[in-house]
Amino acid sequence: MDGITDAPFRYITDIYGKPDILYTEFTSVKGLILGKPAIQRMLLRHKTETRTIAQFFGCEPEYFYQAALVALEKGFDGVDINMGCPDKSVFHRGAGAALIINPSVAKKIILAVKKGIKDGKEKYKIDRYITVSVKTRTGYREPQTKEWISHLLEVEPDVICIHARTFAQKYSGLADWTQIGIAAELMKNSKTKIFGNGDIKNRAQALERIKEYDLAGVLIGRGALGNPWVFTDKIPTTEERFQVLLAHCKKFAEFFPTTDLSIMRKHLAWYVKDFPHAAEIRNELMQVNNIEEVKKIISKTLKTL
Ligand SMILES: Cc1cc2nc3c(=O)[nH]c(=O)nc-3n(C[C@H](O)[C@H](O)[C@H](O)COP(=O)(O)O)c2cc1C
């Protein structure tokens, strides 16, 4: 998730949530290939056995080909192609959800990534399983799941993950899981696996959805904010939340030693919930610039609990 799933976030999620797969923030293939320094930082990663997938966005198949090579060079386990982002800046470039209305380019991109993975495996002598996946939505203005997913299946990506909203819905309303049911039915006899996505709040609900729609898996986005335990059955105590919040800050400082903590503030606020005066503490955390300030707020709060 853009602005969220950076290397420290993935580290914390991995350690405390133990999900099966982690995804990077979406990264511009053009920015990556043209060498924008800020982009390299998005592909930083921690050492882990957990499958970690580089997500890319753009609209140029050639850049996707090259980005797939970079992903393999950096040791990622797969490339995920964003075909769902509704943000204006991405959409107007013909990327993200704009690919839903341009299936011929979408298919060229998938084929380019497949070739990049094939060539990269040879070049870097990799023989483990590397996936090519697509993360998309159910349609543009209205759900058009059958038609859109049929296009994608023509070029056989390994996985299609469907966020059960249209481009027009952005993040509003509820995810329409019946559309995921339609896609699952369509994909039943194909080699492509399906992941569902949208509004999952906990592990039990994830398992229910997988069973109900016969899916290979689900992705959890917002439910994981300040909550790596969402992938487990654990309900953390307030103390545990604070411990992990602090561990997250330390990891952030390790990865980005020259960046102050202000861009971590939103994460800090997400950890703080479900105890009296949580809102006040969140406000205080929204002002911090360094770990010392965070520690002071935590120790003061723990004394009042
Ligand atoms: C702040 C934010 C950033 C996101 N960035 C990305 C992204 O970079 N790539 C992507 O595929 N989806 C992105 N999404 C969409 C989520 O991955 C997910 O599809 C959506 O939030 C619905 O799932 P959820 O209800 O589990 O959050 C983002 C969502 C949010 C709220």
Ligand as a Chemical Component Dictionary entry (heavy atoms), coordinates in Angstrom:
data_LIG
# 
_chem_comp.id                   LIG 
_chem_comp.type                 NON-POLYMER 
_chem_comp.pdbx_formal_charge   0 
_chem_comp.three_letter_code    LIG 
# 
loop_
_chem_comp_atom.comp_id 
_chem_comp_atom.atom_id 
_chem_comp_atom.alt_atom_id 
_chem_comp_atom.type_symbol 
_chem_comp_atom.charge 
_chem_comp_atom.model_Cartn_x 
_chem_comp_atom.model_Cartn_y 
_chem_comp_atom.model_Cartn_z 
_chem_comp_atom.pdbx_ordinal 
LIG C1  C1  C 0 -3.662  4.422  1.947  1  
LIG C2  C2  C 0 -3.891  3.322  0.968  2  
LIG C3  C3  C 0 -2.897  3.027  0.051  3  
LIG C4  C4  C 0 -3.092  1.983  -0.870 4  
LIG N1  N1  N 0 -2.109  1.700  -1.746 5  
LIG C5  C5  C 0 -2.244  0.652  -2.583 6  
LIG C6  C6  C 0 -1.192  0.259  -3.446 7  
LIG O1  O1  O 0 -0.109  0.873  -3.460 8  
LIG N2  N2  N 0 -1.390  -0.816 -4.239 9  
LIG C7  C7  C 0 -2.566  -1.540 -4.230 10 
LIG O2  O2  O 0 -2.700  -2.526 -4.941 11 
LIG N3  N3  N 0 -3.591  -1.172 -3.445 12 
LIG C8  C8  C 0 -3.443  -0.108 -2.627 13 
LIG N4  N4  N 0 -4.480  0.232  -1.794 14 
LIG C9  C9  C 0 -5.723  -0.561 -1.840 15 
LIG C10 C10 C 0 -5.630  -1.735 -0.858 16 
LIG O3  O3  O 0 -4.587  -2.602 -1.223 17 
LIG C11 C11 C 0 -6.931  -2.542 -0.815 18 
LIG O4  O4  O 0 -7.187  -3.046 -2.098 19 
LIG C12 C12 C 0 -8.119  -1.734 -0.367 20 
LIG O5  O5  O 0 -7.793  -0.885 0.709  21 
LIG C13 C13 C 0 -9.280  -2.658 0.048  22 
LIG O6  O6  O 0 -8.843  -3.632 0.971  23 
LIG P1  P1  P 0 -8.996  -3.446 2.573  24 
LIG O7  O7  O 0 -10.447 -3.196 2.831  25 
LIG O8  O8  O 0 -8.465  -4.717 3.170  26 
LIG O9  O9  O 0 -8.171  -2.219 2.919  27 
LIG C14 C14 C 0 -4.309  1.261  -0.883 28 
LIG C15 C15 C 0 -5.301  1.575  0.042  29 
LIG C16 C16 C 0 -5.110  2.592  0.951  30 
LIG C17 C17 C 0 -6.207  2.904  1.936  31 
# 
loop_
_chem_comp_bond.comp_id 
_chem_comp_bond.atom_id_1 
_chem_comp_bond.atom_id_2 
_chem_comp_bond.value_order 
_chem_comp_bond.pdbx_ordinal 
LIG C1  C2  SING 1  
LIG C2  C3  SING 2  
LIG C2  C16 DOUB 3  
LIG C3  C4  DOUB 4  
LIG C4  N1  SING 5  
LIG C4  C14 SING 6  
LIG N1  C5  DOUB 7  
LIG C5  C6  SING 8  
LIG C5  C8  SING 9  
LIG C6  O1  DOUB 10 
LIG C6  N2  SING 11 
LIG N2  C7  SING 12 
LIG C7  O2  DOUB 13 
LIG C7  N3  SING 14 
LIG N3  C8  DOUB 15 
LIG C8  N4  SING 16 
LIG N4  C9  SING 17 
LIG N4  C14 SING 18 
LIG C9  C10 SING 19 
LIG C10 O3  SING 20 
LIG C10 C11 SING 21 
LIG C11 O4  SING 22 
LIG C11 C12 SING 23 
LIG C12 O5  SING 24 
LIG C12 C13 SING 25 
LIG C13 O6  SING 26 
LIG O6  P1  SING 27 
LIG P1  O7  DOUB 28 
LIG P1  O8  SING 29 
LIG P1  O9  SING 30 
LIG C14 C15 DOUB 31 
LIG C15 C16 SING 32 
LIG C16 C17 SING 33 
# 
